[in-house]
């Protein structure tokens, strides 16, 4: 008779997200993961299927959470422009915490189809929300009318990644804020 689980799989997954954010896939050992998740190695395999499926689940959870947080920031602005600015400010404020999305791209590029699919789902949702806000900002005269909203949204997402990479490389907060302001200026 199997023993019932003595841990919350969602809390364990959140702990794994933290390990993978900091160390990536290759450098995250099973020991690091089980210690952070406060589970045994067998529980890791029984519950998550191993390190690779755990990494995929962690990326999916992280991507969904980050996407929700970005969209919430976009929607909280009094205007579309203020929402875009608020989203970039959120990124700057949290940029010194490693990003699992950027980390997975850096570590694997497009070589792992599971990761590409996970990132594509999150990117599509965020891209759609950004395009909507950019169109609203264009209607209000805050974004140049001749700017393609899809290209502008891709540009903003590229700036999000750039801010996170710059922070990971040691860029100070003042530099990150300046980069975000320049990104906004490019849209106007």
N, C-alpha and C positions, 0 to 999 in steps of 0.2 A: 504494500500500500504506500503510495507516494505521500510524502509530507507536504502539508499546505505551505504556500509561500509565506515567509516571515518578513517580507519587505514590500514596499510599494514600488511596482515597476516604473511608474511615471517619475517618482523621485529619483530612482536609480538612473533612469534615462537622463534626467536633468543633470545629475552628477557627471555622467559620461559626456554630455555636451561640454561641460566645463573642462574636462581633461582633453578632449579633442580640440577645443578652441585654443587651448594653451600649447599643446604639443603636436597637433596634427595626428594623422592616422599612423604613420610609420613609427613615430617616436613614442606613441602611447602604448605602453606594455599592458599585458593582461593584469599584472600585479597593480599597476597604477590605477587601472580601471576598477578592479574589484575593491581596492582600498577606498577609492573615492565613492564608489557606489554602495559600499558597506554590504557586499555580498560575496559569496564564495565563487570560485571559478566555475564550478558545476552549475550554479544558479545563473551565471552569465550565459553559459551555453544553452541551458534548458529554457531560459526565458527569452533570450535574444537571438539564439542560434549561432553565436560566435562573434568575434571582433568585427568582421566586415558587415554583417547585418546590423550590428549595434551601431556602427559608424553611419550607415545609411539611415537608420531610424533617428539617430542624433541629428544628422544634417536636416532631415525632414522636419523634425520638431523645431530646430533652431530657425530654419528658413520660414516656417509658418509663423513663429513668434515675431521674428524681425519684420516680416511683411506686414503683420497686423500693427506693429508699433509704428512703422513708417506711414501706413495709411491713416492711423489715428492722428499722427502729427500733421499730415496733409489736411485732414478734415477739421482740425482744431483751429486753424487760422481763420481770422475774421473774413479774410479775402483769400482767393486762390493763391495770390502771390505770397501772402503771409503764411499760408499753409506750406508752400514749397520752402520758404525760408525757415519755417519751424522744423521741417523734416531735416534740412541740412544742419541746423543748430543741434538737433538731437544726435545726429551722426557725430558731429564734432565733440559733443559732451561725452559720448561713449566710445570714441575712436581708440582710446588707449586700451580698451578691452579687446582681445583678439576676436576677429570675425571668422566664424566657422565656414561661412559661404566663400569668402575670399581665400581662406586657407585651403578649402577643398579645390578651388580653381588653381591655386598656386601649386598644390601638391600633385594633382591629377590631370589638370587641364580638361580636355574633352575625351580622355582615354577610357573613362569608366561610364558606361551608358546609364547605369543606375543613378549616378550622381548628376549627370547631365539632365536626366529627366526630372529629378527632384528640384534642381535649380531652375529649370525651365518653367515648372508650375509656379513657383514663387515669383519668378521674373515676370511672367505674363500678368499675374494679378497686380503686381506693383506697377508695371508699365502701363496697364490700363488705367489705374487710378491716377498716375502722373499725367498721362495724356489728357484725361478729363480736366484736371486742375490747370494744366498749361493752356488748354482751350479757353477755360474760364478766365484765366489771366490775360489771354489775348483779347477776349471780348471786353475786358475792363481797361485795356490799353497798357497793361503792365509788362507784357511780353510782346515783342515785335510781331506784327501781323504776318510778315514773310517767313517766319520761322516755322518749319515743319514740326508739329507737335510730337510726332513719333520720334523724330531725330532728337528733339529737345529732351524728351524723356530718357532716351538712351544716353544722352550726354550727362544728364543729372545722375543717372545710375552709375555711369563711369566715374563721375566725381565722388560719389559715395565710396566706391572701391578705392579710388586714389587717396581719399582722406584717411581711410583705414590703413592702407599700406604705409602712408607717410607717418601716421601715428605709431605704427608697429616699428618703423625705422627710427623712431625717436623724435619726430617733429614736435616742437612745443605747441601748446594750445593756441598761442597768438598766431603762429604760422597756419595752423589748421583753420582758424577763424578767417584769416585773410584769404585762404584758398576757397573757402565756402563763399565769401563775398564776391570773389572774382567769378566763380561759377554762376552766381546769380546775375552779376553784371553782364555776363555773356548772353544771357537769355533776353535781356532788355533791349 
